[in-house]
Amino acid sequence: MKVTIKLPKPRNPLVAPARARKAGAHASHNPARRVRRLEKQKLNQVLSVRKTDSDCDV
């Protein structure tokens, strides 16, 4: 009679290097784009507040 030992699945060898890499957002190469984006967000916030205020007045 043969004895078989059930072995666990082998680990993925690519996981350890992937976890060791520095993660996060990419660096901004265009600071002007960041400024435009912040201004656009502020404008949308002001407009959304104005829109909700006008809905309550009616």
Secondary structure in CASP SS format (residue, H / E / C, confidence):
PFRMAT SS
TARGET T0000
AUTHOR 0000-0000-0000
METHOD secondary structure of the structure
MODEL  1
M C 1.00
K C 1.00
V C 1.00
T C 1.00
I C 1.00
K C 1.00
L C 1.00
P C 1.00
K C 1.00
P C 1.00
R C 1.00
N C 1.00
P C 1.00
L C 1.00
V H 1.00
A H 1.00
P H 1.00
A H 1.00
R H 1.00
A H 1.00
R C 1.00
K C 1.00
A C 1.00
G C 1.00
A C 1.00
H C 1.00
A C 1.00
S C 1.00
H C 1.00
N C 1.00
P H 1.00
A H 1.00
R H 1.00
R H 1.00
V H 1.00
R H 1.00
R H 1.00
L H 1.00
E H 1.00
K H 1.00
Q H 1.00
K H 1.00
L H 1.00
N H 1.00
Q H 1.00
V H 1.00
L H 1.00
S H 1.00
V H 1.00
R H 1.00
K H 1.00
T H 1.00
D H 1.00
S H 1.00
D H 1.00
C H 1.00
D H 1.00
V C 1.00
END
